[in-house]
Amino acid sequence: MVPRDKRVLAVNFICDIQPGVRDERLQEDVWIVTPKGEFEGKVAVVTGAAQGMGRAAAERLAKQGAETVLVDIQLDRALTVCAELARNGLKTRALACDVSDENQVRKLVETILGELGHIDILVNCAGILRPTPFDELSTAEWDRVMSVNLRGTFLMMRMIYPNMKERRYGRIVNFSSTAGLTVSTLGGAHYTASKHGVMGLTKAVAKEGAPFGIRVNAVCPGLIDTEMVQGSISPERIRRYENSFPIARLGTVEEVADLVYFLVSDRSAYITGVGVNISGGDLL
Ligand SMILES: NC(=O)c1ccc[n+]([C@@H]2O[C@H](COP(=O)([O-])OP(=O)(O)OC[C@H]3O[C@@H](n4cnc5c(N)ncnc54)[C@H](O)[C@@H]3O)[C@@H](O)[C@H]2O)c1
């Protein structure tokens, strides 16, 4: 117990308590109370974690105590994120990988399993958006969008699934989109097709994985305030979209990270194989 004369601000978590540690700056003994996150001892892998929703999801999981691996093609940027998170005492590491490349994904997973021993949580966020109209769409662009958004999600799941199955524990969240439930607002037919594919993959693996303690769900964001959106359309067009949503604004990366957290936590223990629409009521 913390002594009566010591003030405690808030204890909502299971905590590690170190009593009577000398603080030279304060010149007195202090009690260090460190919240133990619910994912303490778990390893989380988040793709597309150098920016946007992947970064926010990685930060959220690391704050809950998961040893979190940030995977991205932009290694420098992912390393900068790790350094920023480390300043807040969060345990993260960054690894470069193009998720559409089978050899790179295999090497990535071997490296993580070699260093950390297991993977408990996988968040497949890496994705690309292309707005090309259908009658201008090349086969090469179709292949690229499908290979990052769908093949990348498949490869990450396929390489990590055996470790989860063996350990009878796994939480997977894939990034689909409202484009995976209806038709994309900003992306072309290839983007919509890739996100529908992610939904199919999510449902099929959820069914196969359930007996082995593996839950697989998807998030289906509407328009979220990230570089992907800001880089695709003008501020005026963004305002027009915002005004058309029942909740008249863009979503935030933190709101999506909260949903990812819910889907990997035990609060969603009876939920698998769903795509959760997070779009401010856009599809109503
Ligand atoms: N922003 C939105 O409004 C929105 C809406 C619905 C769905 N999504 C989906 O959510 C996910 C994240 O979107 P965001 O807006 O945060 O995107 P973003 O462009 O800000 O970030 C995507 C990240 O993925 C990484 N990436 C791209 N290709 C990769 C590859 N081949 N291998 C590894 N990493 C790669 C990028 O470097 C980047 O860091 C995507 O799958 C996107 O399709 C976004």
The ligand as an SDF file (V2000), in Angstrom:
LIG
                    3D

 44 48  0  0  0  0  0  0  0  0999 V2000
   -7.2110    7.7930  -44.4410 N   0  0  0  0  0  0  0  0  0  0  0  0
   -8.3970    7.3230  -44.7230 C   0  0  0  0  0  0  0  0  0  0  0  0
   -9.3610    8.0980  -44.7890 O   0  0  0  0  0  0  0  0  0  0  0  0
   -8.6140    5.8650  -44.9130 C   0  0  0  0  0  0  0  0  0  0  0  0
   -9.9380    5.4240  -45.0190 C   0  0  0  0  0  0  0  0  0  0  0  0
  -10.1760    4.0610  -45.1290 C   0  0  0  0  0  0  0  0  0  0  0  0
   -9.1410    3.1510  -45.1070 C   0  0  0  0  0  0  0  0  0  0  0  0
   -7.8570    3.6110  -45.0220 N   0  0  0  0  0  0  0  0  0  0  0  0
   -6.8270    2.5880  -44.9700 C   0  0  0  0  0  0  0  0  0  0  0  0
   -6.1580    2.7010  -43.7260 O   0  0  0  0  0  0  0  0  0  0  0  0
   -4.7770    2.3600  -43.8570 C   0  0  0  0  0  0  0  0  0  0  0  0
   -3.9180    3.4840  -43.3440 C   0  0  0  0  0  0  0  0  0  0  0  0
   -4.2590    4.6750  -44.0100 O   0  0  0  0  0  0  0  0  0  0  0  0
   -3.5720    6.0750  -43.6780 P   0  0  0  0  0  0  0  0  0  0  0  0
   -4.5030    7.1180  -44.1340 O   0  0  0  0  0  0  0  0  0  0  0  0
   -3.0530    6.0590  -42.2930 O   0  0  0  0  0  0  0  0  0  0  0  0
   -2.3830    5.9960  -44.7490 O   0  0  0  0  0  0  0  0  0  0  0  0
   -0.9800    6.7490  -44.8470 P   0  0  0  0  0  0  0  0  0  0  0  0
   -0.7020    6.8970  -46.3000 O   0  0  0  0  0  0  0  0  0  0  0  0
   -0.9190    7.9530  -43.9770 O   0  0  0  0  0  0  0  0  0  0  0  0
    0.0010    5.6310  -44.2340 O   0  0  0  0  0  0  0  0  0  0  0  0
    0.1980    4.4010  -44.8760 C   0  0  0  0  0  0  0  0  0  0  0  0
    1.5080    3.8260  -44.4230 C   0  0  0  0  0  0  0  0  0  0  0  0
    1.7010    2.5900  -45.1090 O   0  0  0  0  0  0  0  0  0  0  0  0
    3.0520    2.5200  -45.5430 C   0  0  0  0  0  0  0  0  0  0  0  0
    3.1510    1.6470  -46.7060 N   0  0  0  0  0  0  0  0  0  0  0  0
    2.6770    1.8700  -47.9420 C   0  0  0  0  0  0  0  0  0  0  0  0
    3.0020    0.8480  -48.7470 N   0  0  0  0  0  0  0  0  0  0  0  0
    3.6870   -0.0500  -48.0050 C   0  0  0  0  0  0  0  0  0  0  0  0
    4.2860   -1.2840  -48.2760 C   0  0  0  0  0  0  0  0  0  0  0  0
    4.2580   -1.8260  -49.5030 N   0  0  0  0  0  0  0  0  0  0  0  0
    4.9000   -1.9460  -47.2610 N   0  0  0  0  0  0  0  0  0  0  0  0
    4.9530   -1.4070  -46.0240 C   0  0  0  0  0  0  0  0  0  0  0  0
    4.4130   -0.2130  -45.7070 N   0  0  0  0  0  0  0  0  0  0  0  0
    3.7840    0.4590  -46.6970 C   0  0  0  0  0  0  0  0  0  0  0  0
    3.4140    3.9580  -45.8910 C   0  0  0  0  0  0  0  0  0  0  0  0
    4.8120    4.1660  -45.9400 O   0  0  0  0  0  0  0  0  0  0  0  0
    2.7120    4.7150  -44.7660 C   0  0  0  0  0  0  0  0  0  0  0  0
    3.5570    4.8550  -43.6500 O   0  0  0  0  0  0  0  0  0  0  0  0
   -4.5850    2.0270  -45.3370 C   0  0  0  0  0  0  0  0  0  0  0  0
   -4.6840    0.6290  -45.5100 O   0  0  0  0  0  0  0  0  0  0  0  0
   -5.7360    2.7360  -46.0100 C   0  0  0  0  0  0  0  0  0  0  0  0
   -6.0780    2.1280  -47.2230 O   0  0  0  0  0  0  0  0  0  0  0  0
   -7.5760    4.9360  -44.9350 C   0  0  0  0  0  0  0  0  0  0  0  0
  1  2  1  0
  2  3  2  0
  2  4  1  0
  4  5  1  0
  4 44  2  0
  5  6  2  0
  6  7  1  0
  7  8  2  0
  8  9  1  0
  8 44  1  0
  9 10  1  0
  9 42  1  0
 10 11  1  0
 11 12  1  0
 11 40  1  0
 12 13  1  0
 13 14  1  0
 14 15  2  0
 14 16  1  0
 14 17  1  0
 17 18  1  0
 18 19  2  0
 18 20  1  0
 18 21  1  0
 21 22  1  0
 22 23  1  0
 23 24  1  0
 23 38  1  0
 24 25  1  0
 25 26  1  0
 25 36  1  0
 26 27  1  0
 26 35  1  0
 27 28  2  0
 28 29  1  0
 29 30  1  0
 29 35  2  0
 30 31  1  0
 30 32  2  0
 32 33  1  0
 33 34  2  0
 34 35  1  0
 36 37  1  0
 36 38  1  0
 38 39  1  0
 40 41  1  0
 40 42  1  0
 42 43  1  0
M  CHG  2   8   1  16  -1
M  END
$$$$
